[in-house]
């Protein structure tokens, strides 16, 4: 039997589709306008996690990751926990040699090392505080970056390369470029986390919690949002070289809107000579435009 659609229904469906397309195009125009305020490559990926609707601007470009790589590292550690190879409360002995001079609240607290720290605590240091030493300690526990890259690729996220530890990236300027991703790939990873399809509920809930507690980059995705806005996110920041070039200024996460929608948003800025305030402002403006559009 042929299905007969009433003209009114077809008109309604067409209007909804057209309205969505116009709204998406308007948002895309805003993102492009904001992105072109600075030099450098700006890459943006936005996904409505309830519907799967996506919007990308340079979404396939290979962007320098920096500490955004701590998200896939955390997921790999938690996968090992789910498999029984690691435990949340398992103690890792940390020596002074494990704590080289870098950004590390862990090192600040235990400058001489010789301390046992639980895997769950190291994860919190690495994600919530973006601790570089905690990151490299966990990479050592995993057996190196190859384990992380293999795991991420195994769950379907292919457009990502993780070759260097924090210490290796700090050793020479070009090394940081070996850790790259596309904004679309990170949004894909955020979608997997949102669905809870890769990790156990306990591990996924823990990851959600420590990302919600992220304290770095307050002027990026959250910079122009309401004070009580909830954003589950991970930042990434490179050094600035002597010529004033910043290889990476990033923030990627899930915005939880008051209307209940969950919007994955990844904003990466690679190779920009703009100052830090301007780079962060671009991320904040893009996030605000997305927040406002999906809050309607």
C-alpha positions as CSV (number, residue, x, y, z in Angstrom):
1,X,0.0,0.0,0.0
2,X,1.3,3.4,-0.9
3,X,1.8,5.9,1.9
4,X,0.1,9.2,1.3
5,X,1.5,12.3,3.0
6,X,-0.9,15.2,3.5
7,X,0.3,18.4,1.9
8,X,0.2,20.1,5.2
9,X,2.6,17.6,6.8
10,X,5.0,17.8,3.9
11,X,4.9,21.6,4.2
12,X,5.6,21.4,7.9
13,X,8.6,19.0,7.3
14,X,10.0,21.3,4.6
15,X,9.7,24.3,6.9
16,X,11.5,22.5,9.7
17,X,14.3,21.4,7.4
18,X,14.6,24.9,5.8
19,X,14.6,26.6,9.3
20,X,17.4,24.2,10.5
21,X,19.5,24.8,7.4
22,X,19.1,28.6,7.6
23,X,19.9,28.5,11.3
24,X,23.0,26.4,10.7
25,X,24.1,28.6,7.9
26,X,23.7,31.7,10.0
27,X,25.8,30.1,12.8
28,X,28.4,29.1,10.3
29,X,28.7,32.7,9.1
30,X,29.1,33.9,12.6
31,X,31.9,31.3,13.3
32,X,33.7,32.3,10.1
33,X,33.5,36.0,11.0
34,X,34.9,35.3,14.5
35,X,37.6,32.9,13.2
36,X,38.9,35.4,10.6
37,X,39.6,38.0,13.3
38,X,43.0,36.5,13.9
39,X,45.8,35.0,11.8
40,X,46.5,31.3,12.1
41,X,44.4,28.3,11.4
42,X,41.1,28.1,13.3
43,X,39.2,24.8,13.2
44,X,35.7,24.2,14.7
45,X,33.4,21.2,15.0
46,X,30.0,21.4,16.6
47,X,27.7,18.4,17.1
48,X,24.2,18.3,18.7
49,X,24.7,15.0,20.6
50,X,20.9,14.4,20.8
51,X,20.3,14.6,17.1
52,X,23.7,14.1,15.5
53,X,23.4,17.4,13.5
54,X,26.9,18.7,12.8
55,X,28.5,21.9,11.7
56,X,32.2,22.2,10.8
57,X,34.6,24.9,9.8
58,X,38.0,23.6,8.7
59,X,36.8,20.5,10.6
60,X,39.2,18.1,8.8
61,X,42.3,20.2,9.2
62,X,45.2,18.6,11.2
63,X,45.6,20.7,14.3
64,X,48.3,20.6,17.0
65,X,46.7,18.9,20.0
66,X,48.9,19.6,23.0
67,X,47.0,18.7,26.2
68,X,43.8,17.8,24.5
69,X,45.7,14.5,24.0
70,X,45.1,13.9,27.7
71,X,41.5,13.0,26.9
72,X,42.4,10.0,24.8
73,X,45.1,9.1,27.2
74,X,42.6,9.2,30.1
75,X,40.2,7.0,28.0
76,X,43.0,4.5,27.4
77,X,43.8,4.3,31.1
78,X,40.2,3.8,32.0
79,X,39.9,1.1,29.3
80,X,42.8,-0.7,31.0
81,X,40.9,-0.3,34.3
82,X,37.8,-1.9,32.7
83,X,39.9,-4.8,31.5
84,X,41.3,-5.4,34.9
85,X,44.9,-4.5,33.9
86,X,44.8,-1.4,36.2
87,X,42.7,-0.4,39.2
88,X,41.4,2.9,40.3
89,X,43.0,2.6,43.7
90,X,46.2,1.1,42.4
91,X,49.2,3.0,43.7
92,X,52.0,4.1,41.4
93,X,55.3,4.9,43.0
94,X,56.7,8.2,41.8
95,X,60.3,9.2,42.1
96,X,61.9,12.6,41.7
97,X,63.1,11.6,38.2
98,X,59.4,11.2,37.3
99,X,58.8,14.9,38.1
100,X,60.9,17.1,35.6
101,X,60.4,20.8,35.7
102,X,57.2,21.6,33.7
103,X,53.7,22.7,34.5
104,X,52.8,20.2,37.2
105,X,50.7,20.8,40.4
106,X,51.8,17.2,41.3
107,X,55.4,18.2,41.3
108,X,54.6,21.4,43.2
109,X,53.1,19.2,46.0
110,X,55.7,16.5,46.0
111,X,58.9,18.1,44.6
112,X,61.1,15.3,45.9
113,X,58.9,12.5,44.7
114,X,59.1,9.2,46.7
115,X,55.4,9.0,47.0
116,X,52.7,6.6,46.0
117,X,49.7,8.1,44.1
118,X,46.5,6.2,43.1
119,X,45.7,5.9,39.4
120,X,42.5,7.8,40.0
121,X,44.4,10.7,41.5
122,X,46.8,10.8,38.6
123,X,43.9,10.9,36.2
124,X,42.4,13.9,38.1
125,X,45.8,15.7,38.1
126,X,46.2,15.0,34.3
127,X,42.7,16.0,33.2
128,X,41.3,18.5,35.7
129,X,44.6,20.3,36.2
130,X,46.3,19.4,32.9
131,X,49.3,18.2,34.8
132,X,52.2,17.3,32.4
133,X,54.1,15.1,34.8
134,X,51.0,13.1,35.7
135,X,50.4,12.7,32.0
136,X,53.9,11.2,31.3
137,X,53.7,9.0,34.4
138,X,50.4,7.5,33.1
139,X,51.9,7.1,29.6
140,X,54.8,5.2,31.1
141,X,52.3,2.9,32.9
142,X,50.5,2.3,29.6
143,X,53.7,1.5,27.8
144,X,53.9,4.7,25.7
145,X,51.9,6.7,23.2
146,X,51.5,3.8,20.7
147,X,49.1,2.2,23.2
148,X,46.9,5.3,23.2
149,X,46.9,5.7,19.5
150,X,46.0,2.1,18.9
151,X,43.1,2.2,21.4
152,X,41.7,5.4,20.0
153,X,41.9,4.0,16.4
154,X,40.3,0.8,17.6
155,X,37.1,2.6,18.7
156,X,36.7,4.2,15.3
157,X,38.5,7.6,15.8
158,X,41.1,7.5,13.0
159,X,42.0,11.2,12.3
160,X,44.3,11.5,15.3
161,X,48.0,11.0,15.9
162,X,49.7,10.6,19.3
163,X,53.4,10.2,19.0
164,X,55.1,12.3,21.7
165,X,54.9,12.6,25.5
166,X,54.8,16.0,27.2
167,X,58.6,15.7,27.9
168,X,59.3,14.9,24.2
169,X,57.2,17.8,23.0
170,X,59.1,20.1,25.3
171,X,62.5,18.9,24.0
172,X,62.2,20.5,20.5
173,X,59.7,22.8,18.9
174,X,58.8,20.6,15.9
175,X,58.0,17.6,18.0
176,X,54.6,19.0,19.2
177,X,53.4,18.9,15.5
178,X,53.6,15.0,15.6
179,X,50.6,15.1,18.0
180,X,47.7,16.2,15.9
181,X,44.0,15.7,15.4
182,X,41.1,17.1,13.5
183,X,38.3,18.9,15.4
184,X,35.8,16.5,13.9
185,X,37.8,13.5,15.4
186,X,37.8,15.1,18.9
187,X,34.0,15.7,18.6
188,X,33.7,12.0,17.6
189,X,35.6,11.1,20.7
190,X,33.3,13.3,22.8
191,X,30.3,11.7,21.2
192,X,31.6,8.3,22.2
193,X,32.1,9.5,25.8
194,X,28.6,11.0,25.8
195,X,27.0,7.7,24.6
196,X,29.1,5.7,27.0
197,X,29.8,3.2,24.3
198,X,33.5,2.6,24.9
199,X,33.9,2.5,28.6
200,X,32.1,1.0,31.6
201,X,29.5,3.3,33.3
202,X,31.8,3.7,36.3
203,X,34.8,4.7,34.2
204,X,32.7,6.9,31.9
205,X,31.1,8.7,34.9
206,X,34.6,9.3,36.4
207,X,35.9,10.8,33.2
208,X,32.8,13.0,32.9
209,X,33.4,14.2,36.5
210,X,37.1,15.1,36.1
211,X,36.4,16.9,32.8
212,X,33.6,18.9,34.4
213,X,36.2,19.8,37.1
214,X,38.7,21.2,34.6
215,X,40.1,24.4,35.9
216,X,42.3,25.4,33.0
217,X,41.2,27.8,30.2
218,X,38.4,29.6,32.1
219,X,38.4,32.3,29.4
220,X,38.0,29.8,26.5
221,X,34.8,27.8,26.0
222,X,33.4,29.0,29.3
223,X,34.7,32.6,28.9
224,X,31.4,34.3,27.8
225,X,28.9,31.7,29.0
226,X,26.7,32.2,32.1
227,X,28.6,31.8,35.4
228,X,26.8,28.6,36.2
229,X,27.3,27.0,32.7
230,X,28.4,23.4,32.8
231,X,31.1,22.4,30.4
232,X,32.8,19.0,30.4
233,X,36.0,19.9,28.6
234,X,39.8,19.6,28.0
235,X,42.1,22.4,27.1
236,X,45.4,22.4,25.2
237,X,48.1,25.1,25.2
238,X,51.5,25.3,23.5
239,X,54.4,27.5,24.5
240,X,55.0,30.7,22.4
241,X,58.3,30.8,20.6
242,X,60.7,33.7,20.3
243,X,58.9,35.0,17.3
244,X,55.6,35.2,19.1
245,X,54.2,32.1,17.4
246,X,51.7,30.0,19.4
247,X,51.5,26.5,17.9
248,X,48.2,25.6,19.8
249,X,45.4,27.2,21.8
250,X,42.6,24.7,22.1
251,X,39.5,23.8,24.1
252,X,37.2,20.9,23.4
253,X,34.2,19.6,25.3
254,X,30.5,19.2,25.8
255,X,28.3,22.2,26.8
256,X,25.2,21.2,28.8
257,X,22.5,23.7,27.9
258,X,19.7,24.8,30.2
259,X,17.2,23.3,27.8
260,X,18.8,19.9,28.3
261,X,20.7,19.7,25.0
262,X,24.3,18.5,24.9
263,X,26.5,20.2,22.4
264,X,30.0,18.9,21.6
265,X,32.3,21.7,20.5
266,X,36.0,21.6,19.6
267,X,37.8,24.8,18.8
268,X,41.5,24.6,17.8
269,X,43.8,27.5,16.9
270,X,47.1,26.5,15.3
271,X,50.1,28.7,14.4
272,X,48.8,32.1,15.4
273,X,50.8,35.2,16.2
274,X,47.9,36.8,18.0
275,X,48.4,37.3,21.7
276,X,46.9,34.9,24.2
277,X,44.0,37.1,25.1
278,X,42.9,37.4,21.5
279,X,43.2,33.7,20.9
280,X,41.2,32.9,23.9
281,X,38.6,35.5,23.0
282,X,38.0,33.8,19.6
283,X,37.3,30.5,21.3
284,X,35.0,32.2,23.8
285,X,33.1,34.1,21.1
286,X,32.6,30.9,19.0
287,X,31.3,29.0,22.1
288,X,28.9,31.8,22.9
289,X,27.5,31.9,19.4
290,X,27.0,28.1,19.5
291,X,25.4,28.3,23.0
292,X,23.0,31.0,22.0
293,X,22.0,29.2,18.8
294,X,21.2,25.9,20.5
295,X,19.6,27.5,23.5
296,X,16.7,28.9,21.3
